[in-house]
Amino acid sequence: MDEATKLTKRRVNALEHVVLPKISDNIEYINSELDEMEREEFTRLKKCQDKKKKHKEEEEEYFKSEGLVDDESKYMNVSKNFNADNFN
């Protein structure tokens, strides 16, 4: 019986002092990586939105310069026929 108790205590100590700290470290690492990925995704999203906004402004500027925009009816249904090659 004494051997079984010693063996059980060794296993408990190993779990408390080796396995659980490793698992905790892994959890912290995974959480930090997920946070970093979330920040990267937010940055990508903001850049994409900025690009889209800039393209929209360039498109509006082009239509205004070509006289295709009426102040009351924006783009006069030309926008759906717009080709991005006009900027090249």
CORJO-V283354 format. One record per run of one state. SS is the DSSP state (~ for helix, > for strand, _ for the rest). FROM is the first residue (numbers start at 1). LEN is the number of residues. If there is no record, write none. Layout:
BEGIN
ss-><SS/SS>
from-><FROM/FROM>
len-><LEN/LEN>
END
This chain:
BEGIN
ss-><_/~/_/~/_/~/_/~/_>
from-><1/2/66/74/78/79/82/84/88>
len-><1/64/8/4/1/3/2/4/1>
END
